[in-house]
Amino acid sequence: MSAAKVKMREKKLRNQPASVQYASSSTQNGADTPATGGAGDGGPSTEKPKNAHQRSGWVRGHQKDGGGYVKEMPKYITAGAFARTRAAEVSAMLKAVSKTTGSCHLFETLPKHMRRRAMSHNTKRLPRRLRDLANRMREKSLLAGSKKKKEQPKSKSRKARRRHGNLLLEFNRRQRKNVWLETHIWHAKRFHVVKKWGYCLGDRPTYKCYRASYRAMSSHCLLQDLSYYCCIELQGEEQKLLASLSQLTSKEAGPTFAAALSLSGRRQGSVVVYKAGQYPSQPLGPVTFLWRPRVQGSTHRQLWIWAHPTIKKDLLPELQAVCQCYEAVLPPAVPVVTPAEVVPTLETEPKPEKTSDGKQVTGIKRKRTCKDASGPPAKKILGDGTRSPTTPVTWRSSPAGIVINDLTMEIVRYRLIGPQSHSVLAETLEAATDCDEIHKSQPSSLWWPEHCKDESKMNLHKQQADVYQILKGIYSTGELPSGAVLGLTVDDPRLTLPTKKVKALPCVKQAQEVDEEKRKELMLRGVPEHCCQSYLWEQSVRDNVTDNKISEQELNCMRSEVLVPGSRLSPTPLQGRVPILLVHQPGKQVGHEMSSWGAGWDLLLPKGWGMAFWVPLVYRGVRIGGLSMSLKHSQNKGAPHFPHDYPDCPAGVRFQEEQEAELLVKFKRRPPAKRTNYIKHGCLAPFRCPWQQLAEEWELIWREAKEEPKGNGQIQTTTEADTAMEEEMTLHRDMTVTTPQSHFTVLRNIKSLRLLSGWCRPTTSKGQRPCRVGQVPPLDRLAATSFLAAHGMSLVWVRLSLLSKGKPERHAVVCVPTAEDLQLLKKGPGSSGPQEPQHRDHFKSRIKRRKRGPKKAAASSAKAEGKEPDLPSASEPDPKSASEPNATTSEEPKSSSDLIFGLWPDPLPSVTSHCSRVTLGWVTQGDFSLSAGCGEALGFVSVVGLLNTLVNQPREHRGMFLLRNPASLHYRFAKINIEI
């Protein structure tokens, strides 16, 4: 009997009494076994069924072998037992027919041909024997319906949902989990929004604009919202702050917090911070910082540190430790007010209304009015909506007198990228106008009228306005000193909003009116120190500006009263003055090409004014970029992007793990026949880069090579060096590194990087011509050995430019060319590179056996007992040795159920010698560069492997390497550059 028939039979007999038992198919033609009270001695039968049909019970129809039918009739039947059994079956049948379950109605007990639709509401349609029961059930349902039930609220219509009050409540509810920027609604309508780092951020636009965005960065302006960056404020004595912060940085890696230009407040600085006293290991990540200009006669300083949100959880405890700020300052108590979103309103809970005749009508909703509103109106969330009001954001150190404030989402930050960024700012922002004498004489709760009463403050404002006027005459943003800072107070930009979008361009007339001497001084020396001051630094001013902002409704009412539509509102409202900070962002600072490409300005505002500045900037013809365009901006500048290109930082490690999981899920979604078999392509880790294993293997190779005698210290020829390299790699083909002695680091020492850059013979893109470098000592084995003694476990950031066609991809492998490969370059720079021989997938058979099942796998293994196993070639690692690196290793090889088709299982074999060419590193960013006109890749290589290769390469081919994408077997020639 099939499984479906067995289930159907069990369902039919589930209401049978326990006294009724059904034995196997031996019960036929009214004869019962002793188990059912039939013939026999009355005891249970212990005889086992002879065939499958007897074991499975009653079988419908005639069977092939005659099973299911008893050829011999029983000799006698016990009448009493037979009658009792039949009576139990009849009573069970009657009970099953008369019983009604909760899910069926009374008329369903009738046969199908007697059922009528009208029986459900007219009981006279039923047979007389069922009418009384139907009437009782009908009365019962009427009594249950008469009870007062709470009416379910109807779903609101779209018109009701789109009302301002309801929409605001819904937006506030959705901001409890992920922080929304002030421009979130604007981005949500035009961008693909992703949830990252606790924020909802725009990733890329919904329309095609990749080349248009690049043109905007190259010739006009691209706008980005960077308000998700975290700002941490430090206040205290200057010497104590510098002494504490010096533990997190090192002068070997570049300028620190104590750099003279940055300390004066004239320039913004950038630095990579480490754990206290742990340089060069355990970095936390890059940060930018800005000092408030000194106040005459005071040693008290104020510092803002801007960091990526993934660094904050590591940086904030480290700052508290070095500054000894463990005393949390609780925020001021706010009077508890019942929020409007939890107050029962008339719209969500309908109340009875009275009609003209005095009767009450229930279930009718009506609009909520201000008179009967039982709670205060909801307010728009500004800042971090996920943070609890009782969470401390201030920490104090009583002995040192240092205070740390968390200003995350308290300051809006916009970034304008492009040579015409200053033209966009010049057309959007205007210096604040002075107050009338009437407003000066009267006391005011606003900050600007009180500010205008001070003569010295107004003189400073006029000087800042003059510098801003000179800024309008500059042709390109890249002409200014990098990191320049200008403080300013501007009018509300909504007052000068154009009626339609216009593209902001440099004004030739204004450029001619600007004094040439002042413009040259601004370009050479930057903004004077006293003009870098801004009232954005003061918390009281920021709160005053945020609380007294003019709403859009009030602004539209004022516009409607203007005689000439579209003209500026005059006089300017007192609430329309906003303190801002303009911070210059340097463009490309490394290399010898496209200097200052991607330069721009950062605009810092108080919270609550985000959209008031965003829309006027958009109306000046700028392009809008998201997270993906930030990555392309860093790639074109040749700079590492955080957290993608910081593998030695905790945030970089977390990002790599998340990226690997995301790519693996995407890989598994494809059917096995459509997946790339990375094992056959010789790619060990297509979704991640095992940096630690790479650094350990190269250090082991260098350590063993150093112990071997090297003749008279002469450099070997290329052929001899390649032979020695191949022999060395063959010996270490199946090597595995035990417990790591030290963690790898990224080389950030400026002197060491400058030395490496000179040894690589830096060239322009595509390697057309060499670039001039300073005096660099010659590269030999003695110099390489002394260099590697300090940087043996280090990786170095490099840029690779393809010499021919090709587009590098993420996680592409960087390899060392052999002597035969370098001979191909003599044919021409556009010659194609070598091919990687296809590898063998040793795990494919295991996966097939797993799919075929245990029986077929056992049969196939029995057949294969007489055959010898296929041994891997010398260029292919043995999967058993790869899965079982050491006999003492605690890790066991993965079972066949854990294998994924096309991917190597953990632990990985040797990453340096897995392919026919020796591996040096991997690519983290790769694409066709529109700025260079060729494929460019950015990534990391091992310092040991790089120096070992440079020493053995001939001088004319020094710095030439091979690049291969994960899903390709073709190598491409690339020139490596280390740009400082």
N, C-alpha and C positions, 0 to 999 in steps of 0.2 A: 504494500500500500504506500502511496506517495505521502510525502510529509504534509501536503495541503489537505489530503483526505483525512489523515489522522487528526489534524487540527480541527477540521470541520466536525468530525465525529465526537471529539472531546467537547467541543462547544455545545453540541446538541445534548450530550449526556451530562453536562455539568450540574444540573438540578436533580439528578437521580438520587434516591435515598441510599444511604450507606449499606443497607441490607441487600441491595441488588448488586450482584457481581457478575461480570461477563468474563468468561474464560476464553481460551484460544478457539481456533476455528474448528475444533473437534465437535463443538456443539452444533448439530444440524438436525433439521426435521423434527424439532420439538423435543429432542433428547437432551438431557442435562448431564453434566459431569457431577461427581460428588461435591465439587466446590460450590455448585449452584443449587444444591439441594435436590439433585436428580438421583439416578440409579447408583448403586454402589453401597458401600458400608457407611456413607455419610461423612467420611473423613476427607481431608484435602488430598488432592492428587499430587504425588511426588514425581510422576513420570515426566521426563523432559520432552519437549517437542522434537520431532524428528527432522523437520525441515524449517526453512525460513518462513513459510506461510503460517505454520503453526505458531512460530514465535511472535509474529506480527499481529496476531489476533484475527478478527473477521476480515475476510477478503471478498471483494465484490466480483462476481462473474466466475466463469470456469477457468481453472488453471491448467497449464500445459501438462504438468506431471500428475495431474489429478489431485493435487493438494487442495485442501479446503473441503473435501467431501469424504465422508466416512462410508466405506463400501459395506460394512457390516452394521446392521441395525441393532440397537440395544435389546437385550433379552427381556427386560422388564422395566417398569416405571413405578416409582413410589408415588401414590396418588396425593398423599398429604403434603409432602415436600413440593411436589409439582404445583399444586394449587396455591400454596403459600407464595411461591416465587411469582406465579402469574399475577396474583392479587397485588403484590408489591409493585409490580411493573405497571399495572393498570392505574393504581392510585398515584404513582409518580407521574404518569402521563396526564391524568386529570389535573393534578396540582400544577404541572408545568403549563397546561393550557389555560387554566383559570387565573393563574398568578400574573399580575401586571407589574412590570418594573417601573422605575421612576422615569425612564426615557420614552415609554410608549403610552398611548392613549387607550381608552376603553374600546373604541370601535376597531382598533387594530387586532383585537382578538377574533374578529370575524374573518371569514374567508375573503379573499380579494374580490371575488365577483359580487359580494354583498356590501362592500364598502361604498359610501357616498360622501362627497365633500360636505354636504349640508348636515351630516351627522354631528359635526363639531359644534354647531350652534343650535340645532334643532333635535332635541332628544327623541321626538316622536318618530324620527326616521329609523331609530334603532329598534331591534326586536324587543318584545315586552319583557323578556327575562333580564334585559340589561338596562332598562329605562330607569329603575329605581337607583341603581348604582351610579348611573350617569348624572341623575339629578343631584344626588348627594355630592358628587365631585364638583358639579357646577356651583352649588351653594358654597362649598368650601373655597373655591377660587374667588368668588365674589367677596366673601368675608376677608380674605387675604388682601384683595385689592383695595378694600375700604380703609385699611390702615394707612396712616399718613407716612409716606416715604419721603426721604430727602431727594428732591429733584436733582438729577445730574446736570451740572452746568453744560450748556451747549457750547460747542466749539465756536470761537469768535470768528467773525467774518474777516476777510482780508482788510477791509476798510477799518474795522475796529483794531486789528493787530497793528496797522500802520499808523495809528494815532500816536502823537508824540509821547504821551505818558506811558502807554503800553509798550511802545518800542524802546523807550529808555529803560524800563524795568527789565525787558528781555535782554538788552545789551549788558546791563549791570550783572544779570545772572550769569551770562556767558563769560564774563571776565573774572569769575572766581577761580577758575582753574589755570588759564593761560593769560598772561598779561597782554593787553591790547595797546598798541601805539596810538597816538592821537590821530594818525592818518590811516588807521586800520580800515575804516569803512570805505575810504577812498581807494585803498589798495584792493579790498575785497571785491570791488566792482570791476577791476581792471587787471588783476594779477592772480596767479595761482598761489594761494596762501598755504604755507606749511607751518606746522607746530614744531618749533625747535627751541631748545634751551629755556623752556618755560614761557616762550613768547609766540604770538601769531605773527609771522613775518611773510612779506611778499617775496616769492622766489623768482618768478619770471613773469613777464606780461603774457596775456592771453593772445596777443597779436604778434606777428613776426617783426622783430626789430633788432636782430643781432647786429647786422651791418650798420643800421641807422644809429644804434647806440655807440658803436665804435667811432663812427663819424662825429657824433656829438662829443665824445671824449677827445677826439683829435682836433676838431675845428670849432666847436661851439661849447656846449655845456650839458652835463649829465647830472641829475639830481637824485640823491639817495637819502633815506631816513635812517640815521644811525642812533636813534634815541634808545635802542635796546642796549647800547654800551653802558656799563656800570661806572658811576662816578663815586669815588671815595675821597672824602675831604679830611685833611690833617691840619690841625692848628696847634701852634706852640712856638717855643723859642727856636730860632733858626739853627743854632748850633746843636741843640738836642735832636731836632728833626733830622739834620744831616748825619749825626752820629748814629742814629737808629737806622736810617735808610741805607747807610753805607754797608751794612751787613748783608744786604740783598743784592748788591751789584758788585762789579769789578771794573777797574779802569782798563784792563786788558781787552775787554769786549767793546770798548767805545766810551763816549761821554756818559756820565752818570747824573744823578740828581744834583750834584754839586757843580755842574758845568757853569761857567761864568755867565754866558748869554742866557741860559735857561734860568739861572738863579735870580737874575735881575728882573725877570718877568717879561722880557722883550721877545723871547722865543719859546716855542713849545718844544719839548724834548721827548725822546723815545729811548727806551732801554728794555733789555730783557732781564727780568727779575728772577732770582734763584732763592732757594731756601736759605735761611740765615747761615752764612759761613760755609756753604756747600759748593761754591763755584770751583770747577766748571761742570759739576754734576748736579742733578736734581733741579733743573730749571722749572719755573712755573709758567712762563710765557711772556710775550711782549706787552708793554704798557706805554701809554703816552702820558705826560705830566705837564702841568702848567702851574707856575708860581705866580701868586698875586704880587704886583710891584710893591716895593718897600714904601712904608709910610715914614716920613721924616721924623726922626727922634724915637722910633719904636723898633724893637727887635722881634716883635711878634709877627709871625709869618703864617701864610695860608697856602695850602697846596692841594691841587686837584689831581687825582690819578684816575685815568680812564682805562678801563680794562674790558676785555671780552667777557660776556656773562659766564662762560665756562671756566674762567680763571677766578672768578670772585670767591667761590667756595674754598679755593686753596690760598688765595692772596690775603683775604681778610683775616683769617686766623694768624697768618704769618706777620702781618702788620701789627696785630694786637700783641703778638709775642715780643717783637723787637721794640715796640713802644711801651710795653708793659701796661696796656690799656685793657684791663680786665673788669673794671667797674662799669657795669651797664647802667645807663641813665634811662629810667623809664619815661616814656612819652607822657606829656601832660594829660590829665584825666579829661575826657570829653563827656559832657552830659549825655546820658543814655536817652536816645530818641528812637521810638519804634519806627523802623524803616517803612517806607510806603509800600514796599513790595510784599510785606507780610501782613499789612493791615487789611482786614476784610472789607473790601469795597463793594459798592452797590452793583458794580458791573460783574463781579465774580459770584456774588451771592444775591440772587434776586429776592426782593421783598415784595409783599403784596401791595398792589396799587388799588386805590378806590376809584370806581367808575361814577358816573353821574347819578345813578340810583343808589349809591352807597354801598354796593357790593364790592367785595375784594376779589381781585383777579391775580392768581399766582402764576409764576413761571414766565413773566414778561420782564425783559431786561430794559433798563433805561440808562442813559448816559450819566456819568458821574459829574457833578458840578462842584464848584469851589465851596458852595455853602454847606453841602452835606458831606464833604470830604472829612473823614474822621482822622486822617493822619497827614503829616507834612508831605509835600511833593518830593518825589525822588530827585536826587542830584546826580549829575553825570560824574562817573568815576574819573578822577585825574590822578595819574601816577600808577602805582602798583596796587591793583585791586585784589591780588591774591594774598597780600600781607595782612596779618591780623593787626588791629589798632594797638594791641598791647605788646607787640613785638618791639624790642629795643632796636634803635637805629643809631644810637650814640654810645660811645664808650670813652671813659675818662681814666687818666693815670694821675693820681694825686701826687706822687713823688716827682714825676717828670713834667707834669703840667701840660701833657699832650692830650688832645681830644680828637677822636676819630668819629666822623659822621658818614653814614651811608646815604648818599644822595641819588641812589638809583631811581630813575624815572622822575626826578625832580627838575631836570634840565633837559630841554629838547635840543637835539643835535642833528643838523642837516649838513650834508656834504655836497658841494658843487664841484664837479670835475670837468676841466676843460680850459682852453686858453681864454675864453670869453666869460669866465665865471664872474670876473669883476664887473663886466658890462651888465650882466644880469642883475647883480646886486645894486649897481648904480641906478638902474631904472626902477628897481623894486623899492629900495629903501631911500628915505630922505631923512636928513638930520632933524631932530626934534626942534620945533619952534618954541620961542620964549613965551611965557605967560603974560597976560595983560596986567597992568598995574592994579586993576580992581581985584583980581584973584590973588595977587601977591600980598595985598593988604589984609585979606581976610584969612582966618585960620581954615585949614582944610585937612581932611583925613587922607587925601591923596598924597603920594610922595613927590610928584613933580612940582606942584606949587611951593611946597616947603623947600625943595631943592633950588628953585629959582631965586629964593630970597638971599642965598649965599653968593656973594660976588665972586669968590675964588672958584667955586664949583662951576659957575657959568663961564668963567674965563677958560677953564679946562675943557668945557664942552665946546667952546668956539674953536680951540686949537685942534680938538679931535675932528670937528667938522671940516676944518681946513685940510687936514691930512686926508680925510675921506674924499674931498674934492680933488686933490692931487691924484688920488687913486683912480679916478675916472679917466684920467689922461694917459694911463699906461696901456700899451698895446696888447700885451699878453700877460697872463697871470704868472707864467714861469719866470718873468723878469725880476720878481721880488725875491728877497732873501727867504730861504726856506724856514718855515715855522714862525713867521712874523705875526704879531698879535696887535689888534686894534680894538680898543674899547669905544663904544658909541651908544648914544641914546637916539632912537628913531621914532618917527610917527607911525601910527597904525597903518600898515601897508594896504589895508582894505579901503582906505580913503582915496587912494590913487589907483584903484583897480581899473584896468582898461575894459572897454565894452566887449572886445573880442581879442583873441590871442594874437600877439605880435612877437616877432623874433627880435630879441635884444641884440644890437650890434654896437661896436665902438663908435662913439661920436667924434668925428674929426674936428668939429668946431670946438668942442670942449678940450680936446687934446692940444689944440693950438693956443687956447687961452691959458693953459697951465704954464706956470713958470718953469723953464727948462732946468734951471739950477736946482729947484726944489724937487723936481721929478728925479733927477740924477741922484740927489742925496737920499731920496726914499728908496731908490733901487739899489744903492750901494750899502747904506747903513741901516735901512729898515725904519720902522716906526720909533720915534723917541720914547724913552722909558715912561715919562709921565703921561703920555697919550695911550698907554696900554691899560690904564686903570679903567674899571667899569664897575657900576653899581649892581651888576649881576652877581657879584661875589657876596653881597649882603642878603642874608635870609629874610630880613624884615621887608626889604624892597621887593624881593621876588614874591613874597606872599601878598603884599599890597597890590602888585601889578596883576597877579592871578585873580585875586578876589574882586577887583574892580574893573575887570574886562567888560567892554561893551558887547552886549549880545547882538546876534545877527538881526533879531527882530527890531531892537532899538535903532540899529544902524540903517535898516531899510526904511524905518519911519523917518529918520533924518534925511535920507536920500530923496524920499518922496516930496519933501518940502523945498528942495532946491529948485530955483527958477529955471535953470538950464539943466536938463537931464544929462547925467554923465559927468558933470563938473565936480571939482573937489569941494568937500564940505569945508566951509569957513565960518567961524574960526574952528580950529582943531579942538575936539573935546579934550577935557583935562585927563580923562582916563586913557587917552590914546598915545601915551608915551611909554616906550618899552626899552629897557636897557638890554644891550646885546654885546656879544663878543665875536669878532671876526678873527679866525685863526687860519693862517696860510698853511696849506698842505703841500709838501714838496712832491714833485713827480718822480720820474726815474732818476735815481741818484747813483746808480752803479753802471759800470761799463763805459764805453766811449761813443755810443750811438744814442740818438733820440734823447738827448739830455733834457730833463724837466718835462718829459712827456707825462701827461696825466696829472699835472699840478692843478690846484684849485683852492677853494676856501671852505672852511667849516663855520657854520652859523650856529651860535649857541643862544638859546632863548629860555625864558622862564616857562614852566609848565602851564598848560592851558592856552598857550598862544600858538600851538602847532599848526592848526588849520588856517589861522589868520595869516600866517606867513607862507604856508604851503601853496594855497591857491594862487596868490599873486605871483609866486615864482613860476608856477606852471603856466600862467598866462603870458610869461615872457619867452615862451617857445623852447623851454628846456625839455630834454628827454628824461624819463624816469627809469631808474634801474633798481634791480632787486639783489638778492643774495648771489645769484648766478653771475650777474654783471660785476659784482665786487671781486669774485674769483678771477674773471677775465681781466679786470683792471690790474690786479696783482700779477697775473701771468704776463701781461704786456710790459709791465715795469721790471719783470725779472726778479720780483721780491717774493719771499715765502709768505703764504697766506695762512692765517690762523683760523682754526686749528689743524687744517689739512696738512701743512708742511712743518709741523713741529712734533716729530715722532718721539722725542725724548721728554716731552712734557706730559703730565697726567691727563690734561685735556686732549692732547693729541693721541694718546693711547686709547682713551675712551672713544674718540671719534673714529679711529681705525677699527675698533671692535664693532661699533654700530654700523659702519660702512660695510664691513665684511658680512655681517648678518643680513643687511639689506640686499646686497648683491647676491648672496647665496639664496635668499628667498626668491629673488627674481630669476635666478638660474634654475631653480627647482620648478618654477611655474611652467617652463617650457617642456614639451615632451622629450624623452630621451633621444629620439631620432633627430630632433632639431637642436640639440645642445652641441656646443663646441667641446670636443674631447681634448681637454687641456693636457692630459697625460701623453697623448700622441704628439702634441705640439711641444712637449718638453717644458711645460710651464708648471712649476710645483705649486705656486700660490697665486692664482689669478686674481683673487679678491683682497689680498693683503700683501704686505712687504715684511718678511721676517728679518728685521734689521739686527736684532740681537744675535741671531744665528750667523748672519753674514759677518758681523764684526768679530765674533769669536773665532770663526773659521779662518779668517784672514790673519788674525793675530797669531793663531797656532801655526799657520804656514810660515809667517815671518819669523816666529821664534825658533822653529826648527831649521829654517834656512840660515838663520844667524849663527847657529851652533856649528854648521858645516863649514869647513875651511874654504875660503874663496880665493885661492891663489895669491897673487900680488895686489889684489884690490883693483884689477883692471875690469872695465865694463865688458861683458860678453857681447858677442855679435848677436844680431837678431835671431839667426837660425839657432845658435846655441842656447840663447835665452828661451826661445819657444820650446826647444826640446827639453830643457831643464824644467820649464813650467809644466809641460805635459806630464813628465815623469813624476813631478811632485804632486800634481793633481791626481794622477793614477793611484799613487800611494794613499792619498787621503780621500779616495772616491767614496768609500763607505764610512768615512769617519763621522763620529757624532761627538758633540761637545757635551761634557758632563755639566755639573752644576756651575753656572756662570760665576766667574770670580768677581767681575765688576760689570756694571751696566754701561752700555754704549752711550756716548755723548756726541753732540753735534758741535763741530769746530766753529767757534765764534771769536777766537783770538785774532785781532786785526793784523798783527805782525805776521803771524803764521799764515793767514789767508793771503796776505800780499805776497809772501814768499811762494806759496803754491801757485798763485795766479801767474807769476812770472815764469815759473817752470813749465806751465802749460802752454806758453806762447799764445797769449790771447789774440784773437782775431775778430774781425767784424762778422756780421751774420753771413752764413754760407761759407765762411772762411775765405773771403776774397782777398783781404790784405791784413797783414799783422798790425797790431796796435802798439803804440809806444808805451814802454814801461820803464820804470826806474832801474837803477843798478841792482841786479839780482845775482847773488853768488851762483857759480855753475853747479849743475845737478850731477852728483856722482853718488856712489854707494855710501861713502862716508857721510855726506850731507844728509842723505836719506835716512841712514841709521840714527843719526843724532836727532833728526826731526821726529822719527817714529818712536823714539824713546819717551817722548812726552805726549804723543797723540796716537798711541797704538790702537785704542778702542774707539776711535772717532770716525764720524761720517762728515762729509763736506757737501755743502750745497753747490750744485753746478747747473749750468745752462748748456744744453746740447742743441746745435743747429744742424739739420740734415743738409748734406751736400747735394742731394738730388731730390727727386719727388718722394712723397711719402707723408703720412700724417701720424705722428706719435700718439699713442693712446695711454690712458692711465694704467699703471703697473707694467709698463713695458720694461724689458730687461736691458741693462747696459753691459756689454761684453767686451773682452779684449780681442782685437784682431790678431790672427796668426800672420806669419811671414808671407804665406801664399795669398792671404786676403789683402795685404798691403800692396802686393804686386798688381792687383786689379786697379788700384788708383792711378797707375801709369797710363791706363787707357784713356783717362779723362776724369774730371771731377764728377761727371754725371753718370759714371759707370755703376751698374747695379752691384749689390753686395752678394755675399755667398748665401747658400741655402743650408738650413739645419736639417739633417736627416730625420725622417719621421721616427718617433719612438714607438715602442710597443706597449700596449695596455695590458699589464699583467693581472689587473683586477677584473677584467671583463668576464673571464670565465667564472670567477666566484659569484659575480652578480647574476650570471645566467643560471648557475646551479641553484642559487637562492630562489629564482623565479620558477624554475621547473619543479621544485618541490623536493621533499626528502627521498621519495621513492625513486624518481628518475635520477636524482643525483647519486644515490647509492648504486643504481645500475650502471651509470656512466663511469663511476669510480671503479667499479668491478671490471669493466671492460678495459679501462686504462691502466690496470695493474701491470699488464705485460709490457706496456710501452714505457720508454724512458722519457722523463719530463724534459720539456724544451728549456734549455738554459738561456738566460739573457746574454746578449752580446757584451763585449767589453765596454762599449760606450753607453750601455743601459744598466742602471742599477737593479740589483735583485730585489723584488718586492719583499722577500722574506727578510733580507738584511735591512731593508728600509723600514719594515714594520717592527723588526726586533734588532735595534741597533746594538745593544749590549746585553750580555747574558745577565748582568747584574742590575739592569734597568728594571725599575718597578713597573713601568708601563707595559701592558700587554698589547699585542697587536689587535686591531679592531676586528670584530666579527664581520661576517659578510652582510649582516643586517644593517651595519652602520656605514657601509660603503655607498658612495654616490658615484653614479656613472660619469666618468670624465674628470674626476677630481682625485688628487692624491690624498690618502688619509694621513692623519697625524700619528706618530711624529714624522717629520719630513726627512728625507735623506740629505746628503751634502748639497747645499744650494750653490756653492761655487763651482763644482765640477759636474753638475747634473747634465749640462748640455755639452755640445762639441766645442764651444767657446767658453772660456772662463768668465764667470759672472762677477761684475764689480758692484752693481747696485741696481736700483729701480727708479722708475719715473713716477712722480706724484701728480704732475700736471703736464698735459700734452695736447697740442692741437696745431692747426695751421695758423700761423701768426700773420694777421693782416698788417701789422707794423713792419715785420721783417720780410714778408713775401715768401716765406718758406716754412716748413714744419719745424717747430721748436718744442723742446721738452725741458722740464725742470724737475730735478730730483736730487737724490743723494747717492754718493758712491763711497766706498771704503777708502780711507786715507792710505792704508797699507797697500791695498791693491792698486790704487792710483799711482803712488810713487814707484811701486815695483814695476808697473807697466811703463811709466815715463822713463825710468832708468834704462830699460831694455829696448826702447823704441829708437829708431834713427832720428836724427834731428829734423830732417825734412818732413817726417810723418809724426812728429811728436804731438800728442793731443788728439789723435785720430782714434775713434772707437766705433763700435758696432751697436746698433739699436734694433730691437726686435719686439713687435707687439705680441701680446699674450696669445692671440688667435691666429698667428701667422708663423710661417717657417722661414720667411725671407728677412735677411739682415740688411740694414741700411747703414751707410757710412755717416758718421756725425762728428762734428768738431766740438770738443769740450772747452768750456770757458768758466773760470771762477772770477766773478766780477766783484770788485770791491768798491 
